[in-house]
Amino acid sequence: MTLLTTLLAFAVALGILVIVHEFGHYTAARWVGVKVLRFSVGFGKPLVSRRWGKDGTEWSLAALPLGGYVKMLDEREGSVAEADLPRSFNRQTVGARMLILVAGPVANLLLAILLYWGLFLHGVPGLKPVIAEPPAASAAARAGLHDGDVIRAIDGEPVASWADLQWALLRQLPAQQPLSIVLDNGSTRSLDAAGVSIDGETDIAAKLGISLFEPVIPPVIGQVLASGAGARAGLQVGDRIVSVNGRALQQWASLVKLIRSHAGQPLQLQIQRGSQSISVHLVPEVTQVNGVAVGKLGIGPKIEESMFAGMLTQTRYGVVKALQKAVAKTWDTSVFSLQMMGRMITGDVSWRNLSGPLTIADYAGQSARAGGVAFVSFLALVSISLGVLNLLPIPLLDGGHLMYHIAELIQGKPVSERVMQIGQQIGMALLLTLMVFAFYNDLTRLFTG
């Protein structure tokens, strides 16, 4: 069922993004008078096709769904009837051709604005930016941050939720100067983040010693997996674990640490079940997590909703303010995407941050299972990424074709076919290299967690 959800969510997301992108090209082409021959979702042999409109445009769904295209009338791709010559793409002004090319990526960015606008009108749920006690040697501890501190701004950027906090850190790092942290009580802290990099493997906040505050959860079992070591040992929902190997327990987190550190080793649990005190002997199963053996019992805590009620927050705005926030969010994310690409090229950011279709499909499934707000947020983010990627000056992409047209404006004549052929070869090599890195990262995440 999980796999089916992932595949359906990925197909829906990809279909929406491709249709919006290509419809941008289609709309601009029709607006400037270019005849559109085919609007295809997917590549290869059409599975379904139908002609529609006064120009008899062929609308098709093709076999390979990873993309799409709009085929326009063009003398360079075949003979054109005399009456249709004015409607040929190659007969349009440079400005008109550039408008058609840029319309696809712009449509993706406009979709992101629309989605974020809807989210901010609806309200985006989140967790308050309350932090736990930082580890003693961490940057957060040296800055004087403590358990229960509420972060409201990072280097002047407002923070309303835990997601805002993580986003602000991503935008600021790597930082050459200490970050200014403003707390809920108005006081400030100076956080030295020098040397902290974005490597795609570790939570940036955790690297600085900043973690989300969690209310104390008592060591009471709320879930027992039928196939786990806990079930085989006779543990039941409602059992309170009083001690492990004679060590008294006050909270669930302490139990988790003990179990994880005793993979394959016998443990003696003292259980309070109603009025009975029961001694249980068991051995945690050995599970590999990032190459490290950890113990697992297959049990979960009993969590009361009231414990976390005070940790929840919701970001909601009026119509105009929500639109302003949506535009700002789309712009900031676009700029950040370009910055990340630049940092990858310079080596400041690891190439492990590059994701391919497997990771995107996984995130699509996770967000769909998390609910409508999460899926729409995912869709907006990927739409921005698609728009920004297609504007890069890489031959074969929209941005590469824009580069040729800019050169035509400067030199007063079209770029030669030889130059375009060389550019296509370079573009193909670059895109294949990116795909190899992305697939390698996907497979690494898949097999190593």
Order of alpha helices (4+ residues) and beta strands (2+ residues): alpha-beta-beta-alpha-beta-alpha-beta-beta-alpha-beta-beta-alpha-beta-alpha-beta-beta-alpha-beta-beta-beta-beta-beta-alpha-beta-alpha-alpha-alpha-alpha-alpha
